[in-house]
């Protein structure tokens, strides 16, 4: 079924076709008619299924003749907020609909100017939205459509109290659209309190990776993980690679080592400034960087087309995190590969993932790789001259020991 048969106006159909999409995905086919009809909706789907367009397209259609702020889209992260705003602009290119975006980590001045331009749609993260409300920069009293995107992620990040405050600021009569990859008990409770006779659209199995992802495990001693990563990047034909680590420090270290070995790599995690994060995402999207190293910050909501490979440098802590990570490839019915480097002490986590997936993941060896290479000697910050200069029993720290 083409987009033109879903009830969308020709201007919206022109916009989505100009963005390069000719046929709707399953969640779009099922959700768009209900949203156009003004019904409340709960949408659950795997990542990469076209969820954003499923709510943006009908919202644009409903607001195309309206003035003033009528739609609020709340999302957990700055990256996802900026991404949704870009999608709105792309799909609305043949309409007069305007969109503003507000999120933390950047100056408020340009955001205030954007709010004063009288957009019909506002995309926001919870904390920055409440900042603008408290400063009376935005009026939410005419909101007709509320979207909570990545609702489960907002719960994980502790935003539920902010969401409840936002709900109390909105008109009681409105359309509510909740989207999530999973539906935890707390979110289900919130939907019962907020939505009225919602339509439920569930696409695919929420506990499984996308079908187009080929998964491989690479057992390797922990001290040889970087050598294995370099080997895989050398022997693999890839378009772009997203590498996940558990920690921010680990992400910086992996990115630094890859740079030293000649790879064009960028890094994304929570300690990076908003300008650094925007620069990294733009460079990765445009191909300036073919490799990005990231923490799980990037594993939810990040929309970069054409990622051919996911590499888990560190095994994720939970099966859900594993599914979210590898969901960054094989998006929109494409195909991709997911490699996981597994140290001996990470085997228990892999077994949990395999039990969750109800499958044994293939373990692969790399020809000509030196698996028996010894670990480097442990280094110590203790220096012999310190022992000569300072006495262990000296009560006054730093006092030189006198010769006798």
C-alpha positions as CSV (number, residue, x, y, z in Angstrom):
1,X,0.0,0.0,0.0
2,X,1.6,3.4,-1.0
3,X,1.6,6.4,1.3
4,X,-1.1,8.0,-0.9
5,X,-3.6,5.3,0.2
6,X,-3.1,6.0,4.0
7,X,-5.2,9.2,3.9
8,X,-2.3,11.6,3.9
9,X,-2.6,14.8,1.8
10,X,-0.5,15.1,-1.4
11,X,1.8,17.7,0.1
12,X,2.8,15.3,2.9
13,X,3.2,12.4,0.4
14,X,5.4,14.6,-1.8
15,X,7.6,15.4,1.3
16,X,8.1,11.8,2.3
17,X,8.8,10.7,-1.3
18,X,11.3,13.6,-1.6
19,X,13.0,12.2,1.5
20,X,13.5,8.9,-0.4
21,X,10.7,6.7,1.0
22,X,8.2,5.2,-1.4
23,X,6.4,2.5,0.6
24,X,5.3,2.7,4.2
25,X,6.7,0.3,6.8
26,X,4.3,-2.0,8.8
27,X,4.1,0.4,11.8
28,X,3.4,3.3,9.5
29,X,0.6,1.5,7.6
30,X,-1.1,0.5,10.9
31,X,-0.5,3.7,12.9
32,X,-1.0,6.5,10.4
33,X,-4.8,6.0,9.7
34,X,-5.6,5.9,13.5
35,X,-3.5,9.0,14.2
36,X,-5.2,10.9,11.4
37,X,-8.5,9.9,12.9
38,X,-7.5,11.5,16.2
39,X,-7.3,8.4,18.3
40,X,-4.9,7.8,21.2
41,X,-2.3,5.2,20.3
42,X,0.4,3.0,21.9
43,X,3.0,1.9,19.4
44,X,5.7,-0.7,20.2
45,X,8.2,-1.8,17.6
46,X,11.8,-2.7,17.1
47,X,14.2,0.0,16.3
48,X,14.7,0.9,12.7
49,X,11.0,0.2,11.7
50,X,10.1,3.8,10.7
51,X,8.5,4.7,14.0
52,X,9.3,8.4,13.8
53,X,7.6,8.9,10.4
54,X,4.6,6.9,11.8
55,X,3.7,9.8,14.0
56,X,5.3,12.8,12.3
57,X,3.5,12.3,8.9
58,X,-0.1,12.3,10.3
59,X,0.7,15.1,12.7
60,X,2.0,17.2,9.8
61,X,-1.2,16.4,7.9
62,X,-3.4,17.4,10.8
63,X,-1.6,20.7,11.5
64,X,-1.0,21.9,7.9
65,X,-3.7,24.6,8.1
66,X,-3.2,25.6,11.8
67,X,-1.3,28.5,13.3
68,X,0.4,28.5,16.7
69,X,1.8,25.7,18.9
70,X,-0.5,22.6,18.7
71,X,1.9,19.6,19.0
72,X,4.4,18.6,21.7
73,X,6.9,15.8,21.1
74,X,8.9,14.8,24.2
75,X,11.9,12.6,23.8
76,X,14.7,11.6,26.3
77,X,17.9,12.7,24.6
78,X,19.3,15.7,22.8
79,X,20.4,13.6,19.8
80,X,16.9,12.1,19.3
81,X,15.3,15.5,19.7
82,X,17.5,17.0,17.0
83,X,17.0,14.0,14.8
84,X,13.2,14.3,15.0
85,X,13.3,18.0,14.3
86,X,15.3,17.2,11.1
87,X,12.8,14.6,10.1
88,X,9.9,17.0,10.6
89,X,11.6,19.6,8.4
90,X,12.3,17.0,5.7
91,X,8.8,15.8,5.5
92,X,7.2,19.3,5.8
93,X,9.3,20.8,3.0
94,X,6.2,21.4,0.9
95,X,4.1,22.9,3.7
96,X,4.2,26.0,5.8
97,X,4.5,24.0,9.0
98,X,7.3,25.1,11.3
99,X,9.1,23.1,14.0
100,X,11.2,24.2,17.0
101,X,13.5,22.0,19.1
102,X,14.7,22.7,22.7
103,X,17.2,20.6,24.7
104,X,19.8,21.1,27.3
105,X,23.6,21.6,26.9
106,X,23.3,24.6,24.7
107,X,22.4,28.3,25.1
108,X,18.7,29.2,25.6
109,X,18.8,32.4,23.5
110,X,18.5,30.8,20.1
111,X,15.8,28.4,21.5
112,X,13.8,31.4,22.8
113,X,14.0,33.0,19.4
114,X,12.8,29.8,17.8
115,X,9.8,29.6,20.2
116,X,8.9,33.2,19.4
117,X,8.7,32.3,15.7
118,X,5.3,30.6,16.5
119,X,6.1,27.0,15.5
120,X,3.2,24.5,15.2
121,X,5.4,21.6,16.5
122,X,7.8,21.6,19.5
123,X,10.3,18.8,20.0
124,X,11.8,18.9,23.5
125,X,13.7,17.0,26.2
126,X,11.8,17.0,29.6
127,X,14.2,19.1,31.6
128,X,14.8,21.9,29.1
129,X,11.1,22.1,28.3
130,X,10.3,22.7,32.0
131,X,13.0,25.3,32.1
132,X,11.3,27.2,29.3
133,X,7.9,26.8,30.9
134,X,9.2,28.1,34.2
135,X,10.6,31.2,32.4
136,X,7.3,31.6,30.5
137,X,9.0,31.2,27.2
138,X,6.5,28.7,25.9
139,X,2.7,28.4,26.3
140,X,1.4,24.8,26.3
141,X,-2.3,25.6,26.8
142,X,-3.2,25.0,23.1
143,X,-1.5,21.6,22.7
144,X,-3.8,19.2,20.8
145,X,-1.3,16.4,20.3
146,X,1.2,14.9,22.7
147,X,3.9,12.4,21.7
148,X,6.0,10.6,24.2
149,X,8.8,9.0,22.1
150,X,11.1,6.3,23.6
151,X,8.8,6.4,26.7
152,X,10.7,3.3,28.2
153,X,14.0,5.1,27.8
154,X,12.6,8.1,29.6
155,X,11.7,5.8,32.5
156,X,15.2,4.4,32.5
157,X,16.8,7.9,32.7
158,X,14.6,9.0,35.6
159,X,12.4,11.4,33.7
160,X,9.0,10.0,34.9
161,X,8.5,12.7,37.5
162,X,9.2,15.4,34.8
163,X,6.8,13.7,32.4
164,X,4.0,13.8,35.1
165,X,4.7,17.5,35.6
166,X,4.4,18.1,31.9
167,X,1.2,16.2,31.7
168,X,-0.4,18.4,34.3
169,X,0.5,21.5,32.2
170,X,-1.4,20.3,29.1
171,X,-5.0,20.6,28.2
172,X,-7.0,17.6,29.4
173,X,-8.6,17.3,25.9
174,X,-5.8,16.2,23.6
175,X,-4.6,13.2,21.5
176,X,-1.9,11.1,23.2
177,X,0.6,9.0,21.3
178,X,3.1,6.8,23.2
179,X,5.9,5.0,21.5
180,X,8.4,2.7,23.0
181,X,10.6,-0.4,22.2
182,X,9.3,-2.1,25.4
183,X,6.4,-1.4,27.8
184,X,7.6,-1.7,31.4
185,X,5.0,-1.8,34.2
186,X,5.5,1.9,35.1
187,X,4.8,3.0,31.5
188,X,1.8,0.7,31.3
189,X,0.4,2.4,34.4
190,X,1.0,5.8,32.9
191,X,-0.8,4.9,29.7
192,X,-3.8,3.7,31.8
193,X,-3.9,7.0,33.6
194,X,-3.4,9.2,30.5
195,X,-4.7,7.6,27.3
196,X,-8.4,7.1,26.4
197,X,-9.4,3.9,24.6
198,X,-6.0,3.7,22.9
199,X,-5.3,1.7,19.8
200,X,-2.4,-0.6,20.4
201,X,0.0,-1.2,17.4
202,X,2.7,-3.8,18.0
203,X,5.1,-4.7,15.2
204,X,7.4,-7.7,15.4
205,X,8.7,-9.3,18.6
206,X,10.0,-6.7,20.9
207,X,12.5,-9.2,22.5
208,X,14.3,-10.1,19.3
209,X,16.8,-8.3,17.0
210,X,15.8,-7.3,13.6
211,X,15.8,-10.2,11.1
212,X,18.4,-8.6,8.9
213,X,21.1,-8.7,11.5
214,X,23.7,-11.4,11.2
215,X,25.3,-12.0,14.7
216,X,28.8,-13.4,15.4
217,X,30.8,-13.9,18.6
218,X,34.6,-13.5,18.6
219,X,36.1,-15.2,21.7
220,X,39.4,-13.4,22.6
221,X,41.5,-12.7,25.7
222,X,40.7,-9.3,27.1
223,X,44.2,-8.0,26.6
224,X,43.9,-8.8,22.9
225,X,40.6,-7.1,22.2
226,X,42.2,-4.1,20.5
227,X,44.3,-6.3,18.3
228,X,41.2,-8.3,17.4
229,X,39.3,-5.1,16.7
230,X,42.0,-3.8,14.4
231,X,42.2,-7.2,12.6
232,X,38.4,-7.2,12.0
233,X,38.4,-3.7,10.6
234,X,41.2,-4.7,8.3
235,X,39.6,-7.9,6.9
236,X,36.0,-6.6,6.9
237,X,34.4,-4.7,4.0
238,X,32.3,-2.1,5.8
239,X,30.4,1.1,5.0
240,X,30.4,2.5,8.5
241,X,30.9,0.9,11.9
242,X,29.5,1.7,15.3
243,X,31.6,0.3,18.2
244,X,30.1,0.1,21.7
245,X,32.0,0.2,25.0
246,X,30.6,0.0,28.5
247,X,32.2,3.1,29.9
248,X,33.0,6.7,28.7
249,X,36.7,6.2,29.6
250,X,36.7,3.0,27.5
251,X,35.2,4.8,24.6
252,X,37.9,7.4,24.7
253,X,40.6,4.8,24.9
254,X,39.3,2.7,22.0
255,X,38.9,5.8,19.8
256,X,42.4,7.0,20.7
257,X,43.9,3.6,19.8
258,X,42.0,3.4,16.5
259,X,43.2,6.9,15.6
260,X,46.8,6.0,16.3
261,X,46.3,3.1,13.9
262,X,45.1,5.3,11.0
263,X,41.3,5.0,11.3
264,X,39.1,8.1,10.8
265,X,37.1,7.7,14.1
266,X,34.9,9.9,16.3
267,X,33.5,9.4,19.8
268,X,30.1,9.9,21.4
269,X,29.3,9.7,25.1
270,X,27.8,11.8,27.9
271,X,30.9,13.7,28.8
272,X,31.2,15.3,25.4
273,X,29.8,18.8,25.0
274,X,26.7,19.3,22.9
275,X,28.9,20.9,20.1
276,X,31.3,17.9,20.2
277,X,28.3,15.5,20.0
278,X,26.7,17.4,17.1
279,X,30.1,17.4,15.3
280,X,30.6,13.7,15.8
281,X,27.1,12.8,14.6
282,X,27.3,15.1,11.6
283,X,30.7,13.7,10.7
284,X,29.5,10.1,11.0
285,X,26.4,10.7,9.0
286,X,28.2,12.4,6.2
287,X,31.0,9.8,6.0
288,X,33.8,12.0,7.2
289,X,34.2,9.4,10.0
290,X,33.6,5.8,9.0
291,X,34.0,4.6,12.6
292,X,32.2,5.9,15.7
293,X,32.9,4.6,19.2
294,X,30.0,5.2,21.7
295,X,28.5,4.2,25.0
296,X,24.9,3.1,25.3
297,X,23.9,6.7,25.0
298,X,23.9,6.1,21.3
299,X,22.1,2.8,21.3
300,X,18.6,4.2,21.7
301,X,17.1,6.5,19.1
302,X,20.2,7.1,17.1
303,X,19.1,7.2,13.5
304,X,22.1,7.0,11.0
305,X,21.3,5.3,7.7
306,X,23.7,2.8,6.2
307,X,25.5,1.5,9.3
308,X,26.8,-1.8,8.0
309,X,28.4,-3.2,11.2
310,X,28.0,-3.0,14.9
311,X,30.9,-4.1,17.1
312,X,30.4,-4.8,20.8
313,X,33.9,-4.1,22.1
314,X,32.5,-4.9,25.6
315,X,29.7,-7.3,26.1
316,X,26.6,-5.4,27.2
317,X,25.3,-5.9,30.7
318,X,21.8,-7.1,29.7
319,X,20.1,-8.8,26.8
320,X,17.9,-5.8,26.3
321,X,21.0,-3.6,25.9
322,X,22.4,-6.1,23.4
323,X,19.2,-5.9,21.3
324,X,19.2,-2.1,21.4
325,X,22.8,-1.9,20.4
326,X,22.7,-4.2,17.4
327,X,19.4,-2.5,16.3
328,X,21.5,0.3,15.0
329,X,22.2,-1.8,11.9
330,X,19.7,-3.5,9.5
331,X,17.3,-0.6,9.9
332,X,14.3,-0.2,7.7
333,X,14.4,-3.8,6.5
334,X,18.1,-3.5,5.4
335,X,20.8,-6.0,6.4
336,X,23.9,-5.7,8.6
337,X,26.4,-7.6,10.8
338,X,26.9,-7.5,14.6
339,X,30.2,-8.6,16.0
340,X,30.8,-9.1,19.8
341,X,34.3,-9.5,21.3
342,X,34.0,-11.9,24.2
343,X,36.6,-12.3,26.9
344,X,36.4,-15.4,29.1
345,X,35.0,-13.5,32.0
346,X,32.2,-12.2,29.8
347,X,30.9,-15.7,28.9
348,X,28.2,-15.6,31.6
349,X,26.7,-12.4,30.1
350,X,26.7,-14.1,26.6
351,X,24.8,-17.1,28.0
352,X,22.2,-14.7,29.4
353,X,21.8,-13.1,26.0
354,X,21.6,-16.4,24.2
355,X,18.9,-17.7,26.6
356,X,17.0,-14.5,26.0
357,X,17.2,-14.8,22.3
358,X,16.6,-18.6,22.5
359,X,19.5,-19.3,20.2
360,X,23.1,-20.1,20.3
361,X,25.2,-17.4,18.6
362,X,27.9,-18.6,16.3
363,X,31.5,-18.4,17.6
364,X,34.1,-17.4,15.0
365,X,37.9,-17.6,14.9
366,X,40.1,-15.3,12.9
367,X,42.8,-16.9,10.8
368,X,46.4,-15.8,11.4
369,X,45.4,-14.1,14.7
370,X,47.9,-14.5,17.5
371,X,45.5,-15.7,20.2
372,X,48.5,-16.8,22.4
373,X,50.2,-13.4,22.5
374,X,51.1,-12.8,26.2
375,X,49.5,-10.0,28.2
376,X,51.7,-7.0,28.8
377,X,53.4,-6.8,32.2
378,X,51.4,-4.9,34.8
379,X,52.8,-1.4,35.4
380,X,53.2,0.2,38.8
381,X,53.4,3.8,39.9
382,X,55.8,2.8,42.7
383,X,59.3,4.0,42.1
384,X,62.4,2.8,44.0
385,X,63.7,6.3,44.5
386,X,60.5,7.0,46.5
387,X,61.5,4.3,49.0
388,X,64.9,5.7,49.4
389,X,63.6,9.2,49.9
390,X,60.7,8.6,52.2
391,X,60.5,6.4,55.2
392,X,57.4,4.2,55.6
393,X,57.3,4.8,59.3
394,X,57.7,8.6,59.1
395,X,54.6,10.1,60.6
396,X,55.1,13.5,58.8
397,X,54.2,12.8,55.1
398,X,56.8,13.9,52.7
399,X,59.6,14.4,55.3
400,X,63.0,13.2,54.0
401,X,64.7,10.4,56.0
402,X,67.8,11.6,57.6
403,X,71.0,9.6,57.2
404,X,72.4,8.1,60.3
